Every structure is written in structure tokens, then in C-alpha cells.
Amino acid sequence: MHAVEPIKATAEGAELMPDLFPLFLSFKVATLATVISLALGIGIAWLLARRRFPGKDLLDALVTLPMVLPPTVLGYYLLVIIGRRGPIGRLLEETFGITLVFTWQAAVIAAAVASAPLLIKAARAAFEGVDRRVEDAARTLGRSEMGIFLTVTVPLAWRGIMAGTVLAFARALGDFGATIMVAGNIPGKTQTMPIAVYDAVLGDNMPLANLLVLVTTVAAAAVLIALNRLERSAFQRNRHAGG
Amino acid sequence: MREVGLMQEVDPMLEVDLEKRLDGFQLAAKFRADAPLVALFGPSGSGKSLTLQCIAGLVRPDRGRVALDGRVLHDSRQGVDLPPQRRRIGYVFQNYALFPHLTVEQNICYGIHRLPPGEKREKTGMLMKLMRLNGLGDRFPGELSGGQQQRVAIARALAVEPRLLLLDEPFSALDSAIRGKLHRELLQIREELGVGMLLVTHNLEEAYTLSREMVVYDAGKVLQAGSREEILRRPASRTVARFTGAKNIFTAVVDEVVTPGSPGGTEGFLTLNEGHFSVHAPYYPYRVGDTVAFCIRPEEIILVPAGEGKPPVGEGQLPQADRPAAENQLVGENRLAGRITGEIARGSAYTLFFALQNGLFGPGGYDLQIEIPFHTYHELGLEELKDGVAWLPRQAVYVIGGEP
């Protein structure tokens, strides 16, 4: 069986790189998922924080739901939607010949949906914390709404957005339930790190499990430290803001 | 090269007619103003700041019209509602609302980011010099004192050359000790740039010092709009009189009307009968038998100890020597005998409570509140329980307009 081969190789200690594939895949998936969360989440967070519109409560509930649902339930929903018989899945397959399920791209979607709510919550709170009078002052100075958003609102909400991004990245990196439902557990293709750890423990391959866990922990810690540095450097610039 | 602020020869003409309901509060404000300095004056929560926000376009009124120099900024009937970006109205917020993440220089440049770098630098330099911010360009707002923050906020607003500058309680966050200095500075800036200013304040002294025209607010309504002298000398209602510090307010019946030009009084006057005392007041077109309200400011009453004869000369409120002889014969008018029943020392002045001989109140009560400068108090030996004569100069008796 194709799937068993790389694991055997590790057990013999011949080559390490194939074993670390799940780790690379996980970081790739989590990074892309976080980028998607940021792209969509910032706009939604701003809408929820600053605008009144019909269906706002519904949108709020919809973006919070992935946080409360069990990940497998979330994964099942995604499977229904992007699966080959689902509305979006069928459309993609019929028009572009693309099948999403059981690909690493599906893992990105699962991780993005699971992690975006954390970013949206944090960014929304950060936007709400920006003094509206400061934005109003910018309006009376003639700046466009988009200009104000980019030069006043985002810089002042920066810390909250960064904190949300860190949380979202961590959540995306660690997703198991939703990912396994839509992307499956195909070693070398869709097997992300949390699934590989589960697989290794199940297969009684403790050296591999230990290696994955250790490398993941070190890598995750490094990412968190880097992001914190970034956040603090932005804070340094805002030090005199007095909060 | 254009000048900073573009010296404005003509005072801005502002027309405001607003209705706005907001969380159980109802604003219905209507006034016109065409003075270089206009003050919206009234107690906190009376709708002054909301009016500013509607003028600037930050809050949309439910109904109404706002026009500046005839240019319609908002008209709910015509469906006109210019965004704040296009109104050419500067706004200095109560807490200044500076951009905390930008330096002083970046704050001032914020609205003129499209200017060529050279012009931008020149303009920022001029404004920083004008507002005495030299050397602070690289500081962040959090590193500045309240007064400096305010000057940055004004410079930032002036950079975009507004036609009208709105100032919301500009001095309320500052020490009273430095307010006087800042008042003078603001007037000086206005003189130099010629920009029209509309400011909100709940402080009468500030409103009077900084404005030519006043709009008096209470509970979402405009009680009176007019020149500051008019507001003081001819309040439209008892509330306006109370807001403007006229502590002594009475209701009286018009006993006598002497029209201007008639023998015995070239300027004309009214005799008002309060019931316990009568006073002469400047002429207004009333008829004998009309009921009116009138007020006297505590600092405009002259008090002398009993039996000392004529009131002291040189207080400023005496009829001037060049007035017609008929006027001077009235030096003895409006003199009311009574007793000082209480006093409060207030630093530079004393507040005395004065009960008239046959006044409304018995012993211990008072009919008039009188403010006497510290030195006068001591020179004349005015003190509690002394008998005295209160002189109410005729020009200081202000007949209140509207319903008594």
C-alpha cells in the first residue's frame, strides 16, 4: 500500500523529510486559511462593528456558529456544500472540472471556516474600540472613507487584529475534525499534522508521533513569538497613544 | 501661493433649522448667525453639541436645513445631504480627537496629503508657527499638554481652509488658570486668519468673552439668538435671564409709560411696580397695566451704607455727565432702603443678600443678591446686619421679553 511506505521509511530512520510532509502541509494550509480569514474577516468585522443593516444579527450568528459547532459537524456541513453533489461542489465540477473534496485545498477551506470566527470576533472588538470621533475628525478633514479606514481605523485597531490573527492561525493549524471530513486522510496529499499524529499513535509508531509533536511545538512557538514581536513593534509606534 | 486660511473679508452666514430625535431627546433648533464669532450657550445636555454634529454632517437630522453662505449643506426636503468631507467645515472636538498614532506634524498634514510636498511643508510650518507648536512636530499627541493638544487640533482643522470652524467646549478640559490666556489666543488667531468660528460652551463668561452673537439653548430648544448685549439686556425669557446670571428676577405691573421725546424724559422710561417697590426702567413699548418681568444683575447694583447720602461716584454705572440735564435729575431714582442679611466672601468679591425695608421676605430672607468688589466692601464698611441703600441704575434694570 502506498500510504504505509513513508511511515516504514521513518521507522528505519532512513529519510526524515517525507515524514515531515504533514507538518509542511499544515503550515501551508494554516497560512492560506489565515490569509483568507483576514481578507474576508476584516470586512465582515468592520461591518458588524460600524454599520447597521438588515440581517446583521443573522450575519453575526452565522460567523459565530463555527466556533460553537463541533468541528466534525462543521466539516459535515462543508462536505454537503462543497461535495460533488453539493450546490457549490457540483457547480465547480460542471463548469471548471474542479473537484474540491479530498484535496489539500479543501483542507484550506475547512481551516479557514473554522478559524475565521476567532479573527472576526477579535477584529470587531478592536474596531469598536476605535474612538468614532477620531474617524469623524478625519471626515471633516476631507479624507475618503476608504482612506480613513486604512490610515486611522486599521492602525488604531492593529493590536486587536493581530491578536485575532494569531488565534486564527493557531486554530487553523490545529484543526482535525473539519479537515478530516472534507479533505480526508491521504498521506502525502491531504494528511495534515494533527491527523498524522493521530495516525502515528493509532499505528503504534511512537517515534514518528514524538517527532511530529516536537517539531510542531517548536514551529508553533516560533510563529507565535514572531507574531508577538510584530504586534509589539506596532504597539511601540502607538506607545504614546495612551491606550 | 495661497495664504493659510484665506483671509475672509465677509463673515460666514449660517442658517440652521434642525429637528432630530435621539434616545428620548428631542432637538428642535433654529437660528441664523452671521458674526465672526458665535457661541452656542446653555447647560450641558441641551443639544448644543448635537447641533454642531448636524452642521458638520456627522449626524443626519430627521428634518431640516443647513446652509452656509447660501450654499445648501443639508436640506431634507430637497434631498440634499453633503458628506462632511465636502462641507468645508472644520471641527475641533471636545477631547480634540487627535490621531494618537500620528505625530503632531502628521496630524496637521492629514487633510492636505494631496498637496505637493513643498507646499505641504510650507503650510504645516506656517500653522505650527502660528499655533506656537515649533519643535513639537515629532511628538505624539499623548506627549503633549492639554493646551498643546488643542492647538494641534485647531492647526489640523485650519490646514484644509474651512469656511467655518466649529469648536465643541474647547476649554472645558483645561485648567481655569490658563483659560484666560487661551481665550486671548483664540481671538488673536481669529483676527489673523479671519476664519468664522462657532463654539459651544456652558460657561457664560467664556461665551461672552469669545462671541459677538450668542444662541441660548435649553432642553433641545433655542431660547434666544442675538447679539451678546441683546441677550444680556433684553433676555427673551426668565430662563435666559437666569442662565445669563441675572440673579434678581421680579414680576411687576407697568405703572407709567414715558415715551421717548416726550417732556420729562428724552429717552423715555417705564415705571415698574413690583408691589413692594417701584423702579424706573429703560423704555420699551408697553402700556400702563401690562405685567412684565424684569431682572437686575448682582454686579450692577450699587450698595451704600444707610445715611451716607449719594452713592459713590466712579463706579461706571452712574449717568454720564454729558447726559441731558433731565437724566441727571434722576440720580436719586431707583434707591431702595433695606438691610444686609447675609454675605459670602468669594475672593475678589463679596456676595451680599439684601432685604428691602418692606420687601417680600422677613428677617433673614433677602430680596436682592448684590455683588460688591472686595475693596468697596471694606472701604464702605458693608457687613452683615448693616442698614443700607441699594441703588439700581435705570440702565441696569433689564425688562425681560416674552411672557412674564
Chai-1 contact restraints between the chains, C-beta under 6 A:
chainA,res_idxA,chainB,res_idxB,connection_type,confidence,min_distance_angstrom,max_distance_angstrom,comment,restraint_id
A,R133,B,F93,contact,1.0,0.0,6.0,A-B,restraint_1
A,R133,B,A97,contact,1.0,0.0,6.0,A-B,restraint_2
A,V134,B,A97,contact,1.0,0.0,6.0,A-B,restraint_3
A,D136,B,L58,contact,1.0,0.0,6.0,A-B,restraint_4
A,A137,B,A97,contact,1.0,0.0,6.0,A-B,restraint_5
A,R139,B,P84,contact,1.0,0.0,6.0,A-B,restraint_6
A,R139,B,Q85,contact,1.0,0.0,6.0,A-B,restraint_7
A,T140,B,A56,contact,1.0,0.0,6.0,A-B,restraint_8
A,T140,B,P84,contact,1.0,0.0,6.0,A-B,restraint_9
A,T140,B,Y91,contact,1.0,0.0,6.0,A-B,restraint_10
A,L141,B,Y110,contact,1.0,0.0,6.0,A-B,restraint_11
A,L141,B,G111,contact,1.0,0.0,6.0,A-B,restraint_12
A,L141,B,V160,contact,1.0,0.0,6.0,A-B,restraint_13
A,G142,B,Q85,contact,1.0,0.0,6.0,A-B,restraint_14
A,G142,B,G111,contact,1.0,0.0,6.0,A-B,restraint_15
A,G142,B,V160,contact,1.0,0.0,6.0,A-B,restraint_16
A,P155,B,H101,contact,1.0,0.0,6.0,A-B,restraint_17
A,N238,B,H101,contact,1.0,0.0,6.0,A-B,restraint_18
A,H240,B,F140,contact,1.0,0.0,6.0,A-B,restraint_19
A,H240,B,G142,contact,1.0,0.0,6.0,A-B,restraint_20
A,H240,B,E143,contact,1.0,0.0,6.0,A-B,restraint_21
A,A241,B,P100,contact,1.0,0.0,6.0,A-B,restraint_22
A,A241,B,H101,contact,1.0,0.0,6.0,A-B,restraint_23
A,A241,B,G142,contact,1.0,0.0,6.0,A-B,restraint_24
A,G242,B,G142,contact,1.0,0.0,6.0,A-B,restraint_25
